[in-house]
Amino acid sequence: MRKIVLMMSVSVDGFIEGPDRELDWHMVDDELHRHFNEQLGAMGAFLNGRVTYELMAGFWPTADSDPSSTGPMVEFARI
């Protein structure tokens, strides 16, 4: 039997998003990307909700060829 792992970004005071659904507090740097890469790379699959999928689908399919992408971002795009 496989494990189900939940990964969520939550602020220290328990918020996932701002009052207008903004995620401007959620800053993803190379260190956090490396952590995500390590965690997601070990998984057989991962599932996003509709809103997260729509946010990701606009950038990640071509991020590995974007010259502004850092090494950890390129690696994340290929997972």
PDB file of N, CA, C and O in Angstrom:
ATOM      1  N   MET A   1       0.840  -1.168   0.000  1.00  0.00           N
ATOM      2  CA  MET A   1       0.000   0.000   0.000  1.00  0.00           C
ATOM      3  C   MET A   1       0.897   1.248   0.000  1.00  0.00           C
ATOM      4  O   MET A   1       1.918   1.290   0.686  1.00  0.00           O
ATOM      5  N   ARG A   2       0.505   2.240  -0.765  1.00  0.00           N
ATOM      6  CA  ARG A   2       1.273   3.482  -0.862  1.00  0.00           C
ATOM      7  C   ARG A   2       0.797   4.508   0.151  1.00  0.00           C
ATOM      8  O   ARG A   2      -0.337   4.467   0.629  1.00  0.00           O
ATOM      9  N   LYS A   3       1.698   5.427   0.463  1.00  0.00           N
ATOM     10  CA  LYS A   3       1.362   6.526   1.368  1.00  0.00           C
ATOM     11  C   LYS A   3       0.768   7.679   0.573  1.00  0.00           C
ATOM     12  O   LYS A   3       1.096   7.879  -0.596  1.00  0.00           O
ATOM     13  N   ILE A   4      -0.097   8.422   1.213  1.00  0.00           N
ATOM     14  CA  ILE A   4      -0.578   9.688   0.669  1.00  0.00           C
ATOM     15  C   ILE A   4       0.055  10.782   1.518  1.00  0.00           C
ATOM     16  O   ILE A   4      -0.057  10.775   2.744  1.00  0.00           O
ATOM     17  N   VAL A   5       0.723  11.721   0.852  1.00  0.00           N
ATOM     18  CA  VAL A   5       1.416  12.807   1.544  1.00  0.00           C
ATOM     19  C   VAL A   5       0.760  14.122   1.146  1.00  0.00           C
ATOM     20  O   VAL A   5       0.565  14.388  -0.039  1.00  0.00           O
ATOM     21  N   LEU A   6       0.427  14.931   2.117  1.00  0.00           N
ATOM     22  CA  LEU A   6      -0.147  16.252   1.872  1.00  0.00           C
ATOM     23  C   LEU A   6       0.941  17.297   2.066  1.00  0.00           C
ATOM     24  O   LEU A   6       1.583  17.353   3.115  1.00  0.00           O
ATOM     25  N   MET A   7       1.143  18.125   1.045  1.00  0.00           N
ATOM     26  CA  MET A   7       2.077  19.253   1.147  1.00  0.00           C
ATOM     27  C   MET A   7       1.278  20.533   0.936  1.00  0.00           C
ATOM     28  O   MET A   7       0.625  20.701  -0.093  1.00  0.00           O
ATOM     29  N   MET A   8       1.332  21.431   1.911  1.00  0.00           N
ATOM     30  CA  MET A   8       0.627  22.709   1.808  1.00  0.00           C
ATOM     31  C   MET A   8       1.546  23.825   2.273  1.00  0.00           C
ATOM     32  O   MET A   8       2.362  23.640   3.176  1.00  0.00           O
ATOM     33  N   SER A   9       1.406  24.971   1.652  1.00  0.00           N
ATOM     34  CA  SER A   9       2.105  26.168   2.120  1.00  0.00           C
ATOM     35  C   SER A   9       1.116  26.964   2.960  1.00  0.00           C
ATOM     36  O   SER A   9       0.082  27.413   2.466  1.00  0.00           O
ATOM     37  N   VAL A  10       1.447  27.130   4.232  1.00  0.00           N
ATOM     38  CA  VAL A  10       0.575  27.829   5.170  1.00  0.00           C
ATOM     39  C   VAL A  10       1.421  28.853   5.919  1.00  0.00           C
ATOM     40  O   VAL A  10       2.532  28.548   6.352  1.00  0.00           O
ATOM     41  N   SER A  11       0.898  30.063   6.072  1.00  0.00           N
ATOM     42  CA  SER A  11       1.632  31.087   6.812  1.00  0.00           C
ATOM     43  C   SER A  11       1.696  30.717   8.291  1.00  0.00           C
ATOM     44  O   SER A  11       0.949  29.858   8.758  1.00  0.00           O
ATOM     45  N   VAL A  12       2.586  31.367   9.014  1.00  0.00           N
ATOM     46  CA  VAL A  12       2.754  31.096  10.443  1.00  0.00           C
ATOM     47  C   VAL A  12       1.442  31.306  11.203  1.00  0.00           C
ATOM     48  O   VAL A  12       1.172  30.614  12.185  1.00  0.00           O
ATOM     49  N   ASP A  13       0.625  32.265  10.743  1.00  0.00           N
ATOM     50  CA  ASP A  13      -0.641  32.513  11.430  1.00  0.00           C
ATOM     51  C   ASP A  13      -1.806  31.727  10.828  1.00  0.00           C
ATOM     52  O   ASP A  13      -2.965  32.041  11.097  1.00  0.00           O
ATOM     53  N   GLY A  14      -1.510  30.707  10.014  1.00  0.00           N
ATOM     54  CA  GLY A  14      -2.526  29.762   9.561  1.00  0.00           C
ATOM     55  C   GLY A  14      -3.263  30.097   8.279  1.00  0.00           C
ATOM     56  O   GLY A  14      -4.291  29.484   7.990  1.00  0.00           O
ATOM     57  N   PHE A  15      -2.775  31.045   7.505  1.00  0.00           N
ATOM     58  CA  PHE A  15      -3.459  31.408   6.268  1.00  0.00           C
ATOM     59  C   PHE A  15      -2.820  30.732   5.060  1.00  0.00           C
ATOM     60  O   PHE A  15      -1.606  30.534   5.008  1.00  0.00           O
ATOM     61  N   ILE A  16      -3.667  30.383   4.088  1.00  0.00           N
ATOM     62  CA  ILE A  16      -3.204  29.783   2.836  1.00  0.00           C
ATOM     63  C   ILE A  16      -3.161  30.849   1.744  1.00  0.00           C
ATOM     64  O   ILE A  16      -2.310  30.795   0.856  1.00  0.00           O
ATOM     65  N   GLU A  17      -4.074  31.814   1.810  1.00  0.00           N
ATOM     66  CA  GLU A  17      -4.130  32.901   0.839  1.00  0.00           C
ATOM     67  C   GLU A  17      -4.664  34.145   1.526  1.00  0.00           C
ATOM     68  O   GLU A  17      -5.178  34.080   2.642  1.00  0.00           O
ATOM     69  N   GLY A  18      -4.536  35.285   0.845  1.00  0.00           N
ATOM     70  CA  GLY A  18      -5.048  36.536   1.384  1.00  0.00           C
ATOM     71  C   GLY A  18      -6.546  36.666   1.174  1.00  0.00           C
ATOM     72  O   GLY A  18      -7.160  35.782   0.578  1.00  0.00           O
ATOM     73  N   PRO A  19      -7.150  37.752   1.653  1.00  0.00           N
ATOM     74  CA  PRO A  19      -8.601  37.928   1.562  1.00  0.00           C
ATOM     75  C   PRO A  19      -9.124  38.006   0.124  1.00  0.00           C
ATOM     76  O   PRO A  19     -10.290  37.705  -0.127  1.00  0.00           O
ATOM     77  N   ASP A  20      -8.276  38.403  -0.805  1.00  0.00           N
ATOM     78  CA  ASP A  20      -8.678  38.457  -2.215  1.00  0.00           C
ATOM     79  C   ASP A  20      -8.024  37.340  -3.020  1.00  0.00           C
ATOM     80  O   ASP A  20      -7.817  37.477  -4.226  1.00  0.00           O
ATOM     81  N   ARG A  21      -7.699  36.230  -2.349  1.00  0.00           N
ATOM     82  CA  ARG A  21      -7.096  35.030  -2.938  1.00  0.00           C
ATOM     83  C   ARG A  21      -5.662  35.256  -3.408  1.00  0.00           C
ATOM     84  O   ARG A  21      -5.140  34.443  -4.171  1.00  0.00           O
ATOM     85  N   GLU A  22      -5.007  36.338  -2.975  1.00  0.00           N
ATOM     86  CA  GLU A  22      -3.633  36.599  -3.393  1.00  0.00           C
ATOM     87  C   GLU A  22      -2.666  35.681  -2.642  1.00  0.00           C
ATOM     88  O   GLU A  22      -2.911  35.266  -1.509  1.00  0.00           O
ATOM     89  N   LEU A  23      -1.570  35.386  -3.317  1.00  0.00           N
ATOM     90  CA  LEU A  23      -0.522  34.534  -2.754  1.00  0.00           C
ATOM     91  C   LEU A  23       0.795  35.294  -2.654  1.00  0.00           C
ATOM     92  O   LEU A  23       1.869  34.693  -2.693  1.00  0.00           O
ATOM     93  N   ASP A  24       0.712  36.613  -2.526  1.00  0.00           N
ATOM     94  CA  ASP A  24       1.927  37.428  -2.553  1.00  0.00           C
ATOM     95  C   ASP A  24       2.859  37.183  -1.366  1.00  0.00           C
ATOM     96  O   ASP A  24       4.029  37.563  -1.423  1.00  0.00           O
ATOM     97  N   TRP A  25       2.379  36.572  -0.315  1.00  0.00           N
ATOM     98  CA  TRP A  25       3.248  36.240   0.830  1.00  0.00           C
ATOM     99  C   TRP A  25       4.082  34.999   0.550  1.00  0.00           C
ATOM    100  O   TRP A  25       5.071  34.750   1.239  1.00  0.00           O
ATOM    101  N   HIS A  26       3.701  34.234  -0.434  1.00  0.00           N
ATOM    102  CA  HIS A  26       4.294  32.923  -0.712  1.00  0.00           C
ATOM    103  C   HIS A  26       5.481  33.083  -1.655  1.00  0.00           C
ATOM    104  O   HIS A  26       5.330  32.996  -2.874  1.00  0.00           O
ATOM    105  N   MET A  27       6.651  33.315  -1.092  1.00  0.00           N
ATOM    106  CA  MET A  27       7.856  33.545  -1.879  1.00  0.00           C
ATOM    107  C   MET A  27       8.640  32.242  -2.009  1.00  0.00           C
ATOM    108  O   MET A  27       9.090  31.678  -1.012  1.00  0.00           O
ATOM    109  N   VAL A  28       8.797  31.772  -3.233  1.00  0.00           N
ATOM    110  CA  VAL A  28       9.511  30.515  -3.481  1.00  0.00           C
ATOM    111  C   VAL A  28      10.902  30.853  -4.006  1.00  0.00           C
ATOM    112  O   VAL A  28      11.045  31.347  -5.125  1.00  0.00           O
ATOM    113  N   ASP A  29      11.922  30.585  -3.200  1.00  0.00           N
ATOM    114  CA  ASP A  29      13.297  30.824  -3.621  1.00  0.00           C
ATOM    115  C   ASP A  29      13.941  29.491  -4.022  1.00  0.00           C
ATOM    116  O   ASP A  29      13.294  28.445  -3.966  1.00  0.00           O
ATOM    117  N   ASP A  30      15.206  29.533  -4.423  1.00  0.00           N
ATOM    118  CA  ASP A  30      15.885  28.310  -4.869  1.00  0.00           C
ATOM    119  C   ASP A  30      15.943  27.244  -3.778  1.00  0.00           C
ATOM    120  O   ASP A  30      15.832  26.053  -4.068  1.00  0.00           O
ATOM    121  N   GLU A  31      16.117  27.663  -2.528  1.00  0.00           N
ATOM    122  CA  GLU A  31      16.169  26.687  -1.431  1.00  0.00           C
ATOM    123  C   GLU A  31      14.845  25.923  -1.321  1.00  0.00           C
ATOM    124  O   GLU A  31      14.843  24.703  -1.159  1.00  0.00           O
ATOM    125  N   LEU A  32      13.718  26.641  -1.408  1.00  0.00           N
ATOM    126  CA  LEU A  32      12.413  25.986  -1.335  1.00  0.00           C
ATOM    127  C   LEU A  32      12.171  25.132  -2.569  1.00  0.00           C
ATOM    128  O   LEU A  32      11.599  24.047  -2.461  1.00  0.00           O
ATOM    129  N   HIS A  33      12.599  25.604  -3.753  1.00  0.00           N
ATOM    130  CA  HIS A  33      12.474  24.788  -4.967  1.00  0.00           C
ATOM    131  C   HIS A  33      13.251  23.483  -4.832  1.00  0.00           C
ATOM    132  O   HIS A  33      12.759  22.427  -5.231  1.00  0.00           O
ATOM    133  N   ARG A  34      14.452  23.543  -4.278  1.00  0.00           N
ATOM    134  CA  ARG A  34      15.235  22.314  -4.081  1.00  0.00           C
ATOM    135  C   ARG A  34      14.498  21.347  -3.156  1.00  0.00           C
ATOM    136  O   ARG A  34      14.498  20.139  -3.393  1.00  0.00           O
ATOM    137  N   HIS A  35      13.872  21.874  -2.104  1.00  0.00           N
ATOM    138  CA  HIS A  35      13.083  21.039  -1.191  1.00  0.00           C
ATOM    139  C   HIS A  35      11.912  20.403  -1.938  1.00  0.00           C
ATOM    140  O   HIS A  35      11.686  19.197  -1.830  1.00  0.00           O
ATOM    141  N   PHE A  36      11.165  21.212  -2.696  1.00  0.00           N
ATOM    142  CA  PHE A  36      10.050  20.670  -3.482  1.00  0.00           C
ATOM    143  C   PHE A  36      10.542  19.615  -4.467  1.00  0.00           C
ATOM    144  O   PHE A  36       9.916  18.567  -4.620  1.00  0.00           O
ATOM    145  N   ASN A  37      11.659  19.890  -5.133  1.00  0.00           N
ATOM    146  CA  ASN A  37      12.205  18.938  -6.102  1.00  0.00           C
ATOM    147  C   ASN A  37      12.509  17.607  -5.441  1.00  0.00           C
ATOM    148  O   ASN A  37      12.203  16.550  -5.994  1.00  0.00           O
ATOM    149  N   GLU A  38      13.106  17.655  -4.264  1.00  0.00           N
ATOM    150  CA  GLU A  38      13.447  16.426  -3.541  1.00  0.00           C
ATOM    151  C   GLU A  38      12.183  15.656  -3.154  1.00  0.00           C
ATOM    152  O   GLU A  38      12.114  14.440  -3.327  1.00  0.00           O
ATOM    153  N   GLN A  39      11.196  16.365  -2.634  1.00  0.00           N
ATOM    154  CA  GLN A  39       9.964  15.710  -2.192  1.00  0.00           C
ATOM    155  C   GLN A  39       9.149  15.185  -3.377  1.00  0.00           C
ATOM    156  O   GLN A  39       8.743  14.023  -3.386  1.00  0.00           O
ATOM    157  N   LEU A  40       8.913  16.035  -4.371  1.00  0.00           N
ATOM    158  CA  LEU A  40       8.072  15.637  -5.503  1.00  0.00           C
ATOM    159  C   LEU A  40       8.761  14.630  -6.409  1.00  0.00           C
ATOM    160  O   LEU A  40       8.098  13.781  -7.004  1.00  0.00           O
ATOM    161  N   GLY A  41      10.080  14.711  -6.524  1.00  0.00           N
ATOM    162  CA  GLY A  41      10.815  13.763  -7.356  1.00  0.00           C
ATOM    163  C   GLY A  41      10.726  12.339  -6.853  1.00  0.00           C
ATOM    164  O   GLY A  41      10.870  11.395  -7.631  1.00  0.00           O
ATOM    165  N   ALA A  42      10.489  12.169  -5.556  1.00  0.00           N
ATOM    166  CA  ALA A  42      10.381  10.832  -4.965  1.00  0.00           C
ATOM    167  C   ALA A  42       8.964  10.267  -5.056  1.00  0.00           C
ATOM    168  O   ALA A  42       8.749   9.097  -4.737  1.00  0.00           O
ATOM    169  N   MET A  43       8.011  11.066  -5.478  1.00  0.00           N
ATOM    170  CA  MET A  43       6.613  10.631  -5.527  1.00  0.00           C
ATOM    171  C   MET A  43       6.276  10.005  -6.870  1.00  0.00           C
ATOM    172  O   MET A  43       6.850  10.361  -7.899  1.00  0.00           O
ATOM    173  N   GLY A  44       5.347   9.078  -6.844  1.00  0.00           N
ATOM    174  CA  GLY A  44       4.887   8.453  -8.076  1.00  0.00           C
ATOM    175  C   GLY A  44       3.982   9.373  -8.878  1.00  0.00           C
ATOM    176  O   GLY A  44       3.934   9.284 -10.105  1.00  0.00           O
ATOM    177  N   ALA A  45       3.270  10.249  -8.200  1.00  0.00           N
ATOM    178  CA  ALA A  45       2.354  11.195  -8.842  1.00  0.00           C
ATOM    179  C   ALA A  45       2.031  12.286  -7.834  1.00  0.00           C
ATOM    180  O   ALA A  45       2.210  12.105  -6.630  1.00  0.00           O
ATOM    181  N   PHE A  46       1.557  13.413  -8.333  1.00  0.00           N
ATOM    182  CA  PHE A  46       1.028  14.418  -7.419  1.00  0.00           C
ATOM    183  C   PHE A  46      -0.188  15.069  -8.047  1.00  0.00           C
ATOM    184  O   PHE A  46      -0.328  15.108  -9.269  1.00  0.00           O
ATOM    185  N   LEU A  47      -1.056  15.574  -7.206  1.00  0.00           N
ATOM    186  CA  LEU A  47      -2.352  16.085  -7.618  1.00  0.00           C
ATOM    187  C   LEU A  47      -2.511  17.514  -7.124  1.00  0.00           C
ATOM    188  O   LEU A  47      -2.261  17.810  -5.956  1.00  0.00           O
ATOM    189  N   ASN A  48      -2.925  18.391  -8.019  1.00  0.00           N
ATOM    190  CA  ASN A  48      -3.225  19.774  -7.657  1.00  0.00           C
ATOM    191  C   ASN A  48      -4.716  20.002  -7.807  1.00  0.00           C
ATOM    192  O   ASN A  48      -5.377  19.320  -8.591  1.00  0.00           O
ATOM    193  N   GLY A  49      -5.243  20.951  -7.065  1.00  0.00           N
ATOM    194  CA  GLY A  49      -6.616  21.392  -7.279  1.00  0.00           C
ATOM    195  C   GLY A  49      -6.702  22.231  -8.548  1.00  0.00           C
ATOM    196  O   GLY A  49      -5.681  22.573  -9.144  1.00  0.00           O
ATOM    197  N   ARG A  50      -7.920  22.559  -8.955  1.00  0.00           N
ATOM    198  CA  ARG A  50      -8.129  23.284 -10.207  1.00  0.00           C
ATOM    199  C   ARG A  50      -7.410  24.625 -10.233  1.00  0.00           C
ATOM    200  O   ARG A  50      -6.741  24.946 -11.216  1.00  0.00           O
ATOM    201  N   VAL A  51      -7.536  25.409  -9.177  1.00  0.00           N
ATOM    202  CA  VAL A  51      -6.944  26.749  -9.174  1.00  0.00           C
ATOM    203  C   VAL A  51      -5.423  26.666  -9.224  1.00  0.00           C
ATOM    204  O   VAL A  51      -4.788  27.400  -9.982  1.00  0.00           O
ATOM    205  N   THR A  52      -4.837  25.785  -8.429  1.00  0.00           N
ATOM    206  CA  THR A  52      -3.381  25.614  -8.454  1.00  0.00           C
ATOM    207  C   THR A  52      -2.929  25.120  -9.815  1.00  0.00           C
ATOM    208  O   THR A  52      -1.926  25.593 -10.349  1.00  0.00           O
ATOM    209  N   TYR A  53      -3.661  24.172 -10.381  1.00  0.00           N
ATOM    210  CA  TYR A  53      -3.310  23.670 -11.713  1.00  0.00           C
ATOM    211  C   TYR A  53      -3.307  24.809 -12.728  1.00  0.00           C
ATOM    212  O   TYR A  53      -2.375  24.932 -13.522  1.00  0.00           O
ATOM    213  N   GLU A  54      -4.346  25.640 -12.704  1.00  0.00           N
ATOM    214  CA  GLU A  54      -4.424  26.747 -13.661  1.00  0.00           C
ATOM    215  C   GLU A  54      -3.262  27.726 -13.484  1.00  0.00           C
ATOM    216  O   GLU A  54      -2.735  28.246 -14.467  1.00  0.00           O
ATOM    217  N   LEU A  55      -2.863  27.977 -12.239  1.00  0.00           N
ATOM    218  CA  LEU A  55      -1.707  28.850 -11.998  1.00  0.00           C
ATOM    219  C   LEU A  55      -0.428  28.229 -12.552  1.00  0.00           C
ATOM    220  O   LEU A  55       0.380  28.915 -13.177  1.00  0.00           O
ATOM    221  N   MET A  56      -0.250  26.942 -12.324  1.00  0.00           N
ATOM    222  CA  MET A  56       0.964  26.242 -12.751  1.00  0.00           C
ATOM    223  C   MET A  56       1.013  26.051 -14.266  1.00  0.00           C
ATOM    224  O   MET A  56       2.079  26.173 -14.869  1.00  0.00           O
ATOM    225  N   ALA A  57      -0.122  25.754 -14.879  1.00  0.00           N
ATOM    226  CA  ALA A  57      -0.167  25.420 -16.305  1.00  0.00           C
ATOM    227  C   ALA A  57       0.264  26.572 -17.202  1.00  0.00           C
ATOM    228  O   ALA A  57       0.697  26.344 -18.331  1.00  0.00           O
ATOM    229  N   GLY A  58       0.154  27.789 -16.725  1.00  0.00           N
ATOM    230  CA  GLY A  58       0.558  28.935 -17.527  1.00  0.00           C
ATOM    231  C   GLY A  58       2.063  29.158 -17.590  1.00  0.00           C
ATOM    232  O   GLY A  58       2.542  29.903 -18.445  1.00  0.00           O
ATOM    233  N   PHE A  59       2.814  28.521 -16.692  1.00  0.00           N
ATOM    234  CA  PHE A  59       4.251  28.779 -16.622  1.00  0.00           C
ATOM    235  C   PHE A  59       5.107  27.526 -16.766  1.00  0.00           C
ATOM    236  O   PHE A  59       6.039  27.510 -17.570  1.00  0.00           O
ATOM    237  N   TRP A  60       4.812  26.483 -16.008  1.00  0.00           N
ATOM    238  CA  TRP A  60       5.732  25.357 -15.874  1.00  0.00           C
ATOM    239  C   TRP A  60       5.953  24.498 -17.119  1.00  0.00           C
ATOM    240  O   TRP A  60       7.036  23.928 -17.247  1.00  0.00           O
ATOM    241  N   PRO A  61       5.005  24.367 -18.038  1.00  0.00           N
ATOM    242  CA  PRO A  61       5.283  23.526 -19.211  1.00  0.00           C
ATOM    243  C   PRO A  61       6.476  23.989 -20.048  1.00  0.00           C
ATOM    244  O   PRO A  61       7.100  23.172 -20.726  1.00  0.00           O
ATOM    245  N   THR A  62       6.805  25.277 -20.013  1.00  0.00           N
ATOM    246  CA  THR A  62       7.935  25.788 -20.799  1.00  0.00           C
ATOM    247  C   THR A  62       9.030  26.408 -19.927  1.00  0.00           C
ATOM    248  O   THR A  62       9.971  27.003 -20.453  1.00  0.00           O
ATOM    249  N   ALA A  63       8.921  26.278 -18.622  1.00  0.00           N
ATOM    250  CA  ALA A  63       9.884  26.914 -17.711  1.00  0.00           C
ATOM    251  C   ALA A  63      11.296  26.392 -17.891  1.00  0.00           C
ATOM    252  O   ALA A  63      12.255  27.120 -17.634  1.00  0.00           O
ATOM    253  N   ASP A  64      11.450  25.138 -18.331  1.00  0.00           N
ATOM    254  CA  ASP A  64      12.809  24.598 -18.488  1.00  0.00           C
ATOM    255  C   ASP A  64      13.560  25.233 -19.650  1.00  0.00           C
ATOM    256  O   ASP A  64      14.779  25.093 -19.738  1.00  0.00           O
ATOM    257  N   SER A  65      12.857  25.931 -20.550  1.00  0.00           N
ATOM    258  CA  SER A  65      13.539  26.624 -21.649  1.00  0.00           C
ATOM    259  C   SER A  65      13.534  28.146 -21.464  1.00  0.00           C
ATOM    260  O   SER A  65      14.006  28.872 -22.338  1.00  0.00           O
ATOM    261  N   ASP A  66      13.014  28.627 -20.355  1.00  0.00           N
ATOM    262  CA  ASP A  66      12.971  30.058 -20.059  1.00  0.00           C
ATOM    263  C   ASP A  66      14.331  30.494 -19.514  1.00  0.00           C
ATOM    264  O   ASP A  66      14.772  29.962 -18.495  1.00  0.00           O
ATOM    265  N   PRO A  67      15.012  31.450 -20.165  1.00  0.00           N
ATOM    266  CA  PRO A  67      16.341  31.863 -19.705  1.00  0.00           C
ATOM    267  C   PRO A  67      16.351  32.484 -18.306  1.00  0.00           C
ATOM    268  O   PRO A  67      17.403  32.535 -17.670  1.00  0.00           O
ATOM    269  N   SER A  68      15.210  32.954 -17.819  1.00  0.00           N
ATOM    270  CA  SER A  68      15.173  33.540 -16.477  1.00  0.00           C
ATOM    271  C   SER A  68      14.992  32.486 -15.378  1.00  0.00           C
ATOM    272  O   SER A  68      15.074  32.812 -14.194  1.00  0.00           O
ATOM    273  N   SER A  69      14.749  31.237 -15.757  1.00  0.00           N
ATOM    274  CA  SER A  69      14.577  30.166 -14.771  1.00  0.00           C
ATOM    275  C   SER A  69      15.918  29.775 -14.164  1.00  0.00           C
ATOM    276  O   SER A  69      16.911  29.621 -14.876  1.00  0.00           O
ATOM    277  N   THR A  70      15.940  29.617 -12.853  1.00  0.00           N
ATOM    278  CA  THR A  70      17.150  29.168 -12.162  1.00  0.00           C
ATOM    279  C   THR A  70      17.280  27.649 -12.296  1.00  0.00           C
ATOM    280  O   THR A  70      16.344  26.981 -12.733  1.00  0.00           O
ATOM    281  N   GLY A  71      18.429  27.109 -11.923  1.00  0.00           N
ATOM    282  CA  GLY A  71      18.652  25.662 -11.991  1.00  0.00           C
ATOM    283  C   GLY A  71      17.580  24.855 -11.279  1.00  0.00           C
ATOM    284  O   GLY A  71      17.044  23.915 -11.867  1.00  0.00           O
ATOM    285  N   PRO A  72      17.240  25.187 -10.020  1.00  0.00           N
ATOM    286  CA  PRO A  72      16.181  24.446  -9.337  1.00  0.00           C
ATOM    287  C   PRO A  72      14.814  24.581 -10.012  1.00  0.00           C
ATOM    288  O   PRO A  72      14.009  23.650  -9.964  1.00  0.00           O
ATOM    289  N   MET A  73      14.542  25.730 -10.641  1.00  0.00           N
ATOM    290  CA  MET A  73      13.281  25.892 -11.360  1.00  0.00           C
ATOM    291  C   MET A  73      13.244  24.992 -12.588  1.00  0.00           C
ATOM    292  O   MET A  73      12.215  24.378 -12.872  1.00  0.00           O
ATOM    293  N   VAL A  74      14.349  24.904 -13.319  1.00  0.00           N
ATOM    294  CA  VAL A  74      14.427  24.027 -14.491  1.00  0.00           C
ATOM    295  C   VAL A  74      14.211  22.580 -14.065  1.00  0.00           C
ATOM    296  O   VAL A  74      13.473  21.842 -14.716  1.00  0.00           O
ATOM    297  N   GLU A  75      14.853  22.176 -12.973  1.00  0.00           N
ATOM    298  CA  GLU A  75      14.679  20.815 -12.468  1.00  0.00           C
ATOM    299  C   GLU A  75      13.223  20.561 -12.079  1.00  0.00           C
ATOM    300  O   GLU A  75      12.672  19.506 -12.394  1.00  0.00           O
ATOM    301  N   PHE A  76      12.600  21.522 -11.397  1.00  0.00           N
ATOM    302  CA  PHE A  76      11.198  21.395 -10.996  1.00  0.00           C
ATOM    303  C   PHE A  76      10.295  21.248 -12.217  1.00  0.00           C
ATOM    304  O   PHE A  76       9.370  20.436 -12.207  1.00  0.00           O
ATOM    305  N   ALA A  77      10.555  22.025 -13.266  1.00  0.00           N
ATOM    306  CA  ALA A  77       9.737  21.972 -14.480  1.00  0.00           C
ATOM    307  C   ALA A  77       9.795  20.609 -15.150  1.00  0.00           C
ATOM    308  O   ALA A  77       8.864  20.231 -15.861  1.00  0.00           O
ATOM    309  N   ARG A  78      10.861  19.874 -14.938  1.00  0.00           N
ATOM    310  CA  ARG A  78      11.029  18.566 -15.582  1.00  0.00           C
ATOM    311  C   ARG A  78      10.480  17.408 -14.754  1.00  0.00           C
ATOM    312  O   ARG A  78      10.451  16.270 -15.224  1.00  0.00           O
ATOM    313  N   ILE A  79      10.047  17.688 -13.531  1.00  0.00           N
ATOM    314  CA  ILE A  79       9.501  16.614 -12.682  1.00  0.00           C
ATOM    315  C   ILE A  79       8.114  16.247 -13.170  1.00  0.00           C
ATOM    316  O   ILE A  79       7.472  15.365 -12.599  1.00  0.00           O
TER     317      ILE A  79
END
